[in-house]
Each structure stands twice: as C-alpha cells, then as structure tokens.
Amino acid sequence: MEIQERLTEAEEGDHDINSFIVFDREGVSRRDVAEKGRLKDLFIGVKSNINVAGLLVSAGSKTLENYISPYDASVVEQIKNAGGLILGMLNMDEFACGSSGETSYFGVTDNPNARGHITGGSSSGSAASVAAGFVDAALGSDTGGSIRNPASHCGVVGFKPTYGVVSRYGLIDMAMSLDQIGPLARDVKTAALLLEVIAGHDPRDETSLDLESGFYRFFENLDPALGDVRLGYAHEFDELIQDKGIKRVIHKALDGFSSSGAEIVDVSLPNLEIALPTYYLNVYVEFFSATRKYDGRRYGHRIEDVCGEEVLRRILLGSYISQKEFSGRFYRKALMARSLIRRELSSALRDVDVLVGPTVPKLPHRLGTRIEDPMVMYAYDVFTVPVNLAGVPAGTVPAGEVDCIPTGLQIIGDALDDQKVLNVMAAFEQCR
C-alpha cells in the first residue's frame, strides 16, 4: 500500500479512536529514510514523548503544544536506517502520567477492540493504532507498565526490554531510572523485529548497555519451541486479581503451557503488594526533578500553569517528598524497598526460566468514569511495576477475552533474559 493511501485510511479510521496527535502528511520524517532495510514497507507510529525531527513532540501536554523537535531520538534514527515509514506521533497520557489514556491534552483515546472502554496508558495511542491496524508496529515507553498495560487492554503484543538494552536518548523522561522504550505490534515476530532494529549500545545514553552483538538478534533467534521450559507462577497473583474472568483466562493459559510440555512451578512474591507505593514514591521524586526544565523560559509553557490534575499531583508530591526533612521518611525507604523487590524477583526466577501471570488485575473501565481515589487508578499497574523497579524484561501477549474485552498474559524474565521472554511469548502465541 502506498504511503498516502495508508495515511488517508488511518486518518479516516482514527476520527473516532484518536490514537494519533499528528499525522505526517508532508513526509517530514520520511525524507531521509533508507530505500532498503529490515523495516522496508512497514508503517510505524511513534509515541509523542520520543523525538522525531520536524514533528510536534508534545508528550500529550499543553506545556509542549508548540514544540517541534530539532532532532531524532536514537530509536527513530534506527527505524529510518532500516527503511521504516513513520506515519506520525501517537497520543498518550500527559507526560506519561496515567494508566488509562484519558489524561492527554489532545483528548482521550478509545479502545478499538473494546469500544467505549479505556485503552490503558500511558502508551494509549501506540496500542490503539496497532489494534486498529493503522500501523504495523509502534514505539511506546514503559515506566511502570505503560507498554504492557495498554497492550493487554487492546489485545496486542507489547514488550518492555531490560533497562539499558534500548537507548533512551531522545526520550522525554517521566522517571529516568525506570523508563524504557519498547515495541508494540500485532504479533511477537513483528515486535521482535522492531526491537532488534532499535536495540544496541548508544554512547549518547549513559544508561545504555554495551553487550555483544549476538545478544541483540531477537528476531533472528526467536524460537517458539517450549521443550522443558520451567514457568513460575506466584500465588500472590491470584490474591490480587480483582476480576474472576481474568483469573480464568490466565489459568487456562497455564493449562495450555502444561499441555505443550512446559512445567509450571509455584513461586512466591511475598512483597508484591508494596511494589505500587514503592514505585510511585520513586516516580514522584524523579518526575518532579525531570519537570524543572519546563519553566516557560526556554520553550513551552510553565508546566504548573497549564498541566492536568494527575501531572500536578505528581509534581506537588514529588516536591514535598524531595524536601530534606521528608526524604529520609519516604524516598530513602522507597529505595530500600526497591532493592527488596529486585531481590525477590531474582529469587523467584532462580529455579525457573521465566515468570508468567496476569498483566492487569481488572478489566478496563468505561471512558469518562470518574475515579476519585488515584490509588484505584494506580492499581491497574500492580503486576507491572515490579518489572521496572527491578530493571528486568517483560512482555504481554493476548491471552483471551472476558466479556468481549481483551486481556493479556505477562511473561517476566531475569535481567538480560529478553530472548527467553520473547521465545515464551512466541510459544504461547503459536499454541493458542
């Protein structure tokens, strides 16, 4: 399909979905794209907190409503070098602060596979654009489940790599020690291909890992054969799942793995419940620090003057916790708890290849539902935040539907076991 034809179809189809903030009608992002490459003829969407030269990069905010990026993020350079065709910039929760896709200054994103329900966030447009078929794959960013959460709600594949495997150069931070760019796609093969293109060492990113070239061959080494794979399942997952339908879907997936030759092993994550408060205490402090550059002097508007309710909440709490008299009471203890969660995940993974379990504890609520208590919204991320706190890889693959609404299976690996996670995702996709 020609690029203009795809753009026209996507624009018309997106009228009721609102997955895009900007369509690149002028081809600004495609002027220096390689004529050949591994992504040739694939249409890609980019989350609006990842810089693409010449396009509006707003982070879903009024603060940056007029910011035209002067440069490409490293991952965008890699996509262009591989011949990928960028269609535009995708909608997202404002500054990645949200789990529903409802906090964007540019309007809410509807769920193509569960109309009238939230997409999940913060990579709402990334998941929705893939689910609707507007793009073949999309880039998202994952701070505490922001790729996996919407992938689950929208019924697509999402992958969050080991921290440092993909360059963060050109990403607008939400929490720099937690953020990681990753792919969303309709199937595991396409996600693995996009990951293989964007991964690799980048000297411009101090968090980037310098690994042997063979490590990054995720698509080339994709192997769906389960063999004698050992899969860990924590009983704490069952205790925190709020929807019985999701529990049935997840246990059916476990039965499917067993029938295919995998061994299901009981493991324990006794401190899973403290992951959410630990995560948000870390996020508040890091987000407050990251937003100090939005002072309205160099570019954009002063963030406190124009931001939404959730962004302001995180700024104010981050400012409070960062104060010297409170940092020991809150932030330092959160760092200690983060280390505990990292050790627990590592211990649970010691005798198994990966962990498998739910991605979200409950089904997506209807758009426009007023949720007074922010902790109710934050609860969507209870199964995803430990992964970011530990810096390990995890992916979500569609597992089934509950009341005609998709829900995903999450697969978690130890640090640098990205290939194992992708292989198990591919195996599950194949045997469903």
KEZA-134645 format. One record per residue (C-alpha): residue number from 1; residue in one letter; x, y, z. Coordinates in Angstrom, 3 decimals, m for minus. Layout:
// KEZA-134645
{NUM,A,{X,Y,Z}}
...
END
This chain:
// KEZA-134645
{1,M,{0.000,0.000,0.000}}
{2,E,{1.281,3.472,m0.884}}
{3,I,{2.089,5.806,1.990}}
{4,Q,{m0.540,8.408,1.090}}
{5,E,{m3.219,5.735,0.810}}
{6,R,{m2.299,4.381,4.253}}
{7,L,{m2.297,7.908,5.699}}
{8,T,{m5.757,8.594,4.282}}
{9,E,{m7.142,5.330,5.645}}
{10,A,{m5.573,5.902,9.058}}
{11,E,{m6.832,9.482,9.313}}
{12,E,{m10.367,8.453,8.396}}
{13,G,{m10.347,5.472,10.757}}
{14,D,{m8.786,7.428,13.597}}
{15,H,{m11.546,10.008,13.689}}
{16,D,{m13.343,8.081,16.455}}
{17,I,{m10.263,6.435,18.027}}
{18,N,{m7.929,9.452,18.448}}
{19,S,{m4.759,7.385,18.566}}
{20,F,{m2.717,9.997,16.679}}
{21,I,{m1.871,13.547,17.679}}
{22,V,{0.000,14.297,14.438}}
{23,F,{m0.167,12.662,11.015}}
{24,D,{2.999,13.305,8.989}}
{25,R,{1.191,14.283,5.783}}
{26,E,{4.178,16.224,4.433}}
{27,G,{6.567,13.311,4.864}}
{28,V,{8.977,15.263,7.089}}
{29,S,{10.030,12.106,8.925}}
{30,R,{10.401,10.100,5.705}}
{31,R,{12.735,12.357,3.710}}
{32,D,{15.941,10.630,4.822}}
{33,V,{14.640,7.064,5.136}}
{34,A,{16.777,4.287,3.671}}
{35,E,{15.360,2.768,0.490}}
{36,K,{16.208,m0.729,1.708}}
{37,G,{16.249,m2.265,5.135}}
{38,R,{14.647,m4.722,7.533}}
{39,L,{11.629,m2.484,8.127}}
{40,K,{11.069,m1.607,4.479}}
{41,D,{7.360,m1.050,3.729}}
{42,L,{6.410,m1.309,7.415}}
{43,F,{4.352,1.575,8.810}}
{44,I,{5.410,2.749,12.262}}
{45,G,{3.824,5.078,14.830}}
{46,V,{5.870,6.905,17.466}}
{47,K,{4.705,7.810,20.961}}
{48,S,{4.694,11.580,21.409}}
{49,N,{7.430,11.625,24.062}}
{50,I,{10.046,10.301,21.597}}
{51,N,{11.715,12.944,19.430}}
{52,V,{11.216,12.895,15.666}}
{53,A,{12.904,15.768,13.830}}
{54,G,{10.453,18.231,12.301}}
{55,L,{7.346,16.886,14.045}}
{56,L,{5.381,18.074,17.066}}
{57,V,{6.629,16.201,20.130}}
{58,S,{4.171,17.231,22.805}}
{59,A,{4.229,14.399,25.364}}
{60,G,{0.439,14.731,25.241}}
{61,S,{0.667,18.089,27.011}}
{62,K,{m0.276,21.724,26.594}}
{63,T,{3.173,22.527,28.028}}
{64,L,{4.811,21.384,24.760}}
{65,E,{1.917,22.094,22.383}}
{66,N,{4.242,24.110,20.100}}
{67,Y,{7.483,22.124,20.440}}
{68,I,{8.774,20.960,17.055}}
{69,S,{11.653,18.585,17.626}}
{70,P,{15.021,19.620,16.138}}
{71,Y,{16.471,16.085,16.246}}
{72,D,{15.745,12.377,16.065}}
{73,A,{15.875,10.048,19.042}}
{74,S,{18.320,7.163,18.601}}
{75,V,{15.465,4.687,18.117}}
{76,V,{13.991,6.889,15.372}}
{77,E,{17.367,7.043,13.611}}
{78,Q,{17.480,3.243,13.688}}
{79,I,{13.976,2.942,12.242}}
{80,K,{14.846,5.308,9.395}}
{81,N,{18.081,3.467,8.692}}
{82,A,{16.087,0.232,8.445}}
{83,G,{13.594,1.686,5.963}}
{84,G,{10.647,2.029,8.365}}
{85,L,{7.974,4.562,7.398}}
{86,I,{6.778,6.789,10.243}}
{87,L,{3.126,7.799,9.914}}
{88,G,{3.075,10.268,12.786}}
{89,M,{3.065,10.962,16.505}}
{90,L,{0.777,8.974,18.784}}
{91,N,{m1.479,10.046,21.624}}
{92,M,{m0.508,9.373,25.232}}
{93,D,{m1.319,10.287,28.813}}
{94,E,{0.135,13.712,29.576}}
{95,F,{3.875,13.355,30.257}}
{96,A,{3.184,9.597,30.613}}
{97,C,{1.286,10.272,33.858}}
{98,G,{m1.659,7.911,33.667}}
{99,S,{m2.822,4.336,33.250}}
{100,S,{m5.913,4.935,31.133}}
{101,G,{m5.160,7.129,28.096}}
{102,E,{m7.564,9.767,29.448}}
{103,T,{m5.171,12.487,30.658}}
{104,S,{m3.900,13.701,27.263}}
{105,Y,{m4.366,17.393,26.463}}
{106,F,{m5.322,16.213,22.963}}
{107,G,{m8.280,14.131,24.121}}
{108,V,{m8.930,10.550,25.213}}
{109,T,{m8.075,7.505,23.108}}
{110,D,{m10.805,4.918,22.537}}
{111,N,{m10.116,1.189,22.549}}
{112,P,{m10.555,m0.314,19.044}}
{113,N,{m11.162,m3.807,20.477}}
{114,A,{m13.458,m2.710,23.330}}
{115,R,{m15.151,0.461,22.151}}
{116,G,{m16.161,2.855,24.881}}
{117,H,{m13.514,1.473,27.262}}
{118,I,{m10.100,2.864,28.116}}
{119,T,{m7.066,1.757,26.150}}
{120,G,{m4.800,1.828,29.171}}
{121,G,{m1.765,4.048,29.391}}
{122,S,{0.381,5.792,29.112}}
{123,S,{1.145,4.423,25.605}}
{124,S,{m2.532,4.635,24.690}}
{125,G,{m2.110,5.736,21.082}}
{126,S,{0.627,3.175,20.469}}
{127,A,{m1.605,0.256,21.483}}
{128,A,{m4.743,1.640,19.828}}
{129,S,{m3.060,2.414,16.499}}
{130,V,{m1.726,m1.153,16.310}}
{131,A,{m5.030,m2.703,17.392}}
{132,A,{m6.915,m0.668,14.774}}
{133,G,{m4.469,m1.665,12.027}}
{134,F,{m3.366,1.902,11.296}}
{135,V,{0.303,0.898,11.752}}
{136,D,{2.218,m2.371,11.637}}
{137,A,{4.066,m1.552,14.845}}
{138,A,{4.588,1.330,17.235}}
{139,L,{7.092,2.649,19.733}}
{140,G,{5.980,3.125,23.312}}
{141,S,{7.721,3.857,26.579}}
{142,D,{7.255,1.833,29.750}}
{143,T,{7.839,3.339,33.201}}
{144,G,{5.644,1.015,35.245}}
{145,G,{3.613,m0.871,32.664}}
{146,S,{2.934,1.860,30.101}}
{147,I,{3.525,m0.533,27.183}}
{148,R,{2.173,m3.743,28.734}}
{149,N,{m0.955,m2.263,30.332}}
{150,P,{m2.457,m0.851,27.083}}
{151,A,{m1.243,m3.872,25.117}}
{152,S,{m3.315,m6.051,27.443}}
{153,H,{m6.437,m3.856,27.238}}
{154,C,{m6.240,m3.550,23.436}}
{155,G,{m5.321,m7.147,22.647}}
{156,V,{m1.881,m6.584,21.107}}
{157,V,{1.714,m7.561,21.855}}
{158,G,{3.902,m5.258,23.932}}
{159,F,{7.467,m5.666,25.163}}
{160,K,{9.496,m3.800,27.780}}
{161,P,{13.233,m4.643,27.424}}
{162,T,{15.861,m4.943,30.130}}
{163,Y,{16.788,m1.442,31.284}}
{164,G,{19.653,m0.239,29.082}}
{165,V,{19.073,m2.564,26.110}}
{166,V,{17.372,0.218,24.115}}
{167,S,{18.763,3.754,24.057}}
{168,R,{16.793,6.414,25.923}}
{169,Y,{18.461,9.265,24.009}}
{170,G,{15.658,11.472,22.705}}
{171,L,{13.029,10.227,25.164}}
{172,I,{11.207,12.830,27.259}}
{173,D,{11.685,11.496,30.787}}
{174,M,{8.956,10.653,33.222}}
{175,A,{11.262,8.817,35.645}}
{176,M,{14.726,8.259,34.222}}
{177,S,{15.686,5.232,36.335}}
{178,L,{12.517,3.395,35.267}}
{179,D,{11.700,4.477,31.688}}
{180,Q,{12.449,2.141,28.785}}
{181,I,{11.420,2.379,25.133}}
{182,G,{9.948,m0.742,23.556}}
{183,P,{7.788,m2.065,20.690}}
{184,L,{4.077,m2.814,20.306}}
{185,A,{2.806,m4.922,17.406}}
{186,R,{0.051,m7.308,16.292}}
{187,D,{2.323,m10.344,16.737}}
{188,V,{5.511,m11.353,18.535}}
{189,K,{7.583,m11.671,15.345}}
{190,T,{6.985,m8.057,14.362}}
{191,A,{7.672,m6.857,17.899}}
{192,A,{10.928,m8.852,17.970}}
{193,L,{11.949,m7.417,14.596}}
{194,L,{11.351,m3.825,15.685}}
{195,L,{13.176,m4.478,18.958}}
{196,E,{16.146,m5.920,17.064}}
{197,V,{16.304,m2.744,14.960}}
{198,I,{16.137,m0.246,17.843}}
{199,A,{18.280,m2.107,20.412}}
{200,G,{22.018,m1.663,20.834}}
{201,H,{24.647,0.376,22.606}}
{202,D,{24.419,4.162,22.270}}
{203,P,{27.287,6.288,23.647}}
{204,R,{24.904,9.264,23.878}}
{205,D,{22.932,7.456,26.599}}
{206,E,{24.783,6.857,29.859}}
{207,T,{22.331,4.103,30.813}}
{208,S,{22.903,2.181,27.566}}
{209,L,{24.452,m1.272,27.935}}
{210,D,{27.372,m2.324,25.731}}
{211,L,{26.718,m6.007,25.026}}
{212,E,{27.965,m8.493,22.446}}
{213,S,{26.301,m8.049,19.065}}
{214,G,{24.794,m11.537,19.227}}
{215,F,{22.656,m10.526,22.195}}
{216,Y,{20.541,m8.170,20.072}}
{217,R,{19.418,m10.750,17.459}}
{218,F,{15.951,m11.064,18.943}}
{219,F,{14.111,m11.720,15.680}}
{220,E,{16.820,m13.931,14.231}}
{221,N,{16.953,m16.089,17.383}}
{222,L,{13.204,m16.252,18.026}}
{223,D,{12.348,m19.857,18.978}}
{224,P,{8.774,m20.824,19.953}}
{225,A,{9.678,m24.386,20.976}}
{226,L,{8.914,m24.783,24.691}}
{227,G,{10.742,m28.054,25.289}}
{228,D,{11.477,m28.441,29.001}}
{229,V,{10.893,m24.799,29.903}}
{230,R,{10.067,m24.123,33.558}}
{231,L,{7.496,m21.374,34.131}}
{232,G,{6.981,m19.822,37.561}}
{233,Y,{3.564,m18.733,38.826}}
{234,A,{3.149,m16.838,42.105}}
{235,H,{0.075,m17.488,44.255}}
{236,E,{0.092,m13.769,45.093}}
{237,F,{m1.125,m13.134,41.542}}
{238,D,{m4.401,m14.929,42.321}}
{239,E,{m4.820,m12.931,45.527}}
{240,L,{m4.563,m9.586,43.714}}
{241,I,{m6.596,m10.346,40.577}}
{242,Q,{m9.866,m8.440,41.008}}
{243,D,{m11.775,m9.974,38.091}}
{244,K,{m12.674,m13.672,38.131}}
{245,G,{m12.794,m13.722,34.330}}
{246,I,{m9.145,m12.642,34.112}}
{247,K,{m8.200,m15.386,36.578}}
{248,R,{m9.945,m17.976,34.382}}
{249,V,{m8.118,m16.730,31.271}}
{250,I,{m4.722,m16.820,32.990}}
{251,H,{m5.221,m20.323,34.404}}
{252,K,{m6.396,m21.540,31.013}}
{253,A,{m3.118,m20.182,29.626}}
{254,L,{m1.196,m22.102,32.287}}
{255,D,{m3.046,m25.288,31.297}}
{256,G,{m2.115,m24.618,27.673}}
{257,F,{1.552,m24.309,28.597}}
{258,S,{1.404,m27.582,30.527}}
{259,S,{m0.224,m29.360,27.591}}
{260,S,{2.611,m28.111,25.372}}
{261,G,{5.287,m29.627,27.595}}
{262,A,{6.210,m26.755,29.909}}
{263,E,{6.488,m27.292,33.660}}
{264,I,{4.541,m24.891,35.908}}
{265,V,{6.390,m24.190,39.160}}
{266,D,{4.913,m22.463,42.233}}
{267,V,{6.965,m19.440,43.318}}
{268,S,{6.374,m16.668,45.844}}
{269,L,{6.492,m12.870,45.691}}
{270,P,{5.624,m12.033,49.330}}
{271,N,{6.159,m8.278,48.963}}
{272,L,{4.242,m7.822,45.715}}
{273,E,{1.726,m5.544,47.436}}
{274,I,{4.361,m2.963,48.406}}
{275,A,{5.508,m2.577,44.792}}
{276,L,{2.880,0.082,43.977}}
{277,P,{3.682,2.537,46.817}}
{278,T,{7.401,1.914,46.281}}
{279,Y,{7.062,2.668,42.576}}
{280,Y,{5.075,5.860,42.997}}
{281,L,{7.380,7.278,45.670}}
{282,N,{10.255,6.807,43.211}}
{283,V,{8.211,8.274,40.348}}
{284,Y,{7.082,11.366,42.261}}
{285,V,{10.647,12.398,43.081}}
{286,E,{12.102,11.655,39.645}}
{287,F,{9.193,13.252,37.782}}
{288,F,{9.414,16.415,39.877}}
{289,S,{13.122,16.646,39.039}}
{290,A,{12.501,15.996,35.320}}
{291,T,{9.865,18.743,35.056}}
{292,R,{12.032,21.551,36.446}}
{293,K,{13.208,22.340,32.902}}
{294,Y,{9.651,23.247,31.851}}
{295,D,{9.850,26.736,33.340}}
{296,G,{8.360,28.611,30.359}}
{297,R,{11.595,30.490,29.647}}
{298,R,{13.419,28.387,27.077}}
{299,Y,{10.493,26.667,25.377}}
{300,G,{6.896,25.749,26.015}}
{301,H,{4.717,26.924,28.865}}
{302,R,{5.458,26.748,32.586}}
{303,I,{4.226,23.261,33.406}}
{304,E,{2.422,24.106,36.658}}
{305,D,{0.386,26.777,34.866}}
{306,V,{m1.099,24.516,32.188}}
{307,C,{m0.812,20.863,33.254}}
{308,G,{m3.628,18.483,34.126}}
{309,E,{m4.677,17.167,37.518}}
{310,E,{m2.563,13.995,37.539}}
{311,V,{0.618,15.755,36.401}}
{312,L,{0.169,18.452,39.045}}
{313,R,{m0.448,15.817,41.728}}
{314,R,{2.861,14.126,40.919}}
{315,I,{4.762,17.421,40.812}}
{316,L,{3.411,18.541,44.205}}
{317,L,{4.021,15.190,45.866}}
{318,G,{7.496,14.987,44.346}}
{319,S,{8.312,18.467,45.626}}
{320,Y,{7.104,17.517,49.111}}
{321,I,{8.950,14.208,49.276}}
{322,S,{12.153,15.781,47.952}}
{323,Q,{12.393,18.184,50.858}}
{324,K,{15.298,17.358,53.138}}
{325,E,{13.148,16.784,56.218}}
{326,F,{10.947,14.244,54.389}}
{327,S,{13.361,12.470,52.029}}
{328,G,{14.540,10.049,54.718}}
{329,R,{10.998,9.217,55.774}}
{330,F,{9.772,8.494,52.254}}
{331,Y,{12.252,8.416,49.366}}
{332,R,{15.129,6.592,51.045}}
{333,K,{12.776,3.944,52.375}}
{334,A,{11.321,3.572,48.891}}
{335,L,{14.825,2.944,47.550}}
{336,M,{15.315,0.242,50.192}}
{337,A,{12.003,m1.351,49.251}}
{338,R,{13.002,m1.199,45.594}}
{339,S,{16.111,m3.247,46.375}}
{340,L,{13.961,m5.758,48.272}}
{341,I,{11.595,m6.177,45.307}}
{342,R,{14.545,m6.613,42.942}}
{343,R,{15.968,m9.379,45.165}}
{344,E,{12.588,m11.103,45.438}}
{345,L,{12.105,m11.181,41.673}}
{346,S,{15.618,m12.507,41.208}}
{347,S,{14.981,m15.190,43.829}}
{348,A,{11.672,m16.216,42.210}}
{349,L,{13.437,m16.549,38.856}}
{350,R,{16.348,m18.578,40.240}}
{351,D,{14.869,m22.015,39.510}}
{352,V,{12.619,m21.167,36.544}}
{353,D,{13.178,m19.724,33.091}}
{354,V,{10.510,m17.002,33.314}}
{355,L,{7.518,m15.984,35.393}}
{356,V,{4.060,m15.989,33.841}}
{357,G,{0.958,m14.269,35.158}}
{358,P,{m1.645,m11.571,34.572}}
{359,T,{m0.760,m8.177,33.150}}
{360,V,{m3.617,m6.305,34.810}}
{361,P,{m5.833,m7.190,37.794}}
{362,K,{m9.089,m5.866,36.339}}
{363,L,{m10.831,m5.077,33.067}}
{364,P,{m10.596,m1.567,31.580}}
{365,H,{m13.292,0.774,32.852}}
{366,R,{m15.610,2.746,30.601}}
{367,L,{m14.366,6.056,29.225}}
{368,G,{m15.396,9.024,31.317}}
{369,T,{m15.802,7.078,34.567}}
{370,R,{m14.924,9.426,37.406}}
{371,I,{m12.405,7.791,39.740}}
{372,E,{m11.955,9.926,42.853}}
{373,D,{m9.203,7.903,44.523}}
{374,P,{m5.985,7.896,42.432}}
{375,M,{m4.925,4.635,44.079}}
{376,V,{m7.834,2.913,42.343}}
{377,M,{m6.357,4.001,39.001}}
{378,Y,{m2.818,3.133,40.081}}
{379,A,{m3.979,m0.410,40.919}}
{380,Y,{m4.024,m1.268,37.203}}
{381,D,{m0.214,m1.407,37.437}}
{382,V,{0.169,m3.729,40.435}}
{383,F,{1.576,m6.597,38.322}}
{384,T,{3.709,m4.466,36.005}}
{385,V,{5.605,m2.036,38.275}}
{386,P,{7.903,m4.661,39.909}}
{387,V,{9.486,m5.242,36.493}}
{388,N,{10.534,m1.594,36.154}}
{389,L,{11.714,m1.374,39.751}}
{390,A,{13.987,m4.355,39.051}}
{391,G,{15.016,m3.270,35.530}}
{392,V,{14.169,m6.680,34.044}}
{393,P,{12.418,m7.564,30.755}}
{394,A,{8.732,m8.403,30.406}}
{395,G,{6.213,m8.747,27.639}}
{396,T,{2.473,m9.019,27.201}}
{397,V,{0.763,m11.266,24.674}}
{398,P,{m3.017,m11.550,24.121}}
{399,A,{m4.421,m14.353,26.289}}
{400,G,{m8.142,m14.198,25.646}}
{401,E,{m11.260,m12.129,26.277}}
{402,V,{m13.551,m11.509,29.224}}
{403,D,{m16.977,m10.125,28.305}}
{404,C,{m15.590,m9.415,24.798}}
{405,I,{m12.732,m7.335,26.272}}
{406,P,{m9.109,m8.444,25.670}}
{407,T,{m6.746,m9.308,28.498}}
{408,G,{m3.073,m10.234,28.275}}
{409,L,{m0.631,m12.720,29.726}}
{410,Q,{2.547,m11.173,31.152}}
{411,I,{5.874,m13.001,30.888}}
{412,I,{8.767,m11.772,33.061}}
{413,G,{12.439,m12.687,32.770}}
{414,D,{15.616,m12.008,34.685}}
{415,A,{17.918,m9.166,33.607}}
{416,L,{19.195,m9.715,30.037}}
{417,D,{16.871,m12.693,29.518}}
{418,D,{14.943,m10.739,26.880}}
{419,Q,{15.259,m13.587,24.363}}
{420,K,{13.783,m16.105,26.790}}
{421,V,{10.786,m13.848,27.356}}
{422,L,{10.224,m13.340,23.634}}
{423,N,{10.535,m17.070,22.975}}
{424,V,{7.884,m17.936,25.563}}
{425,M,{5.643,m15.176,24.196}}
{426,A,{6.026,m16.654,20.695}}
{427,A,{5.322,m20.161,22.013}}
{428,F,{2.119,m19.043,23.700}}
{429,E,{1.009,m17.125,20.619}}
{430,Q,{1.581,m20.222,18.498}}
{431,C,{m0.240,m22.691,20.760}}
{432,R,{m3.311,m20.531,21.482}}
END
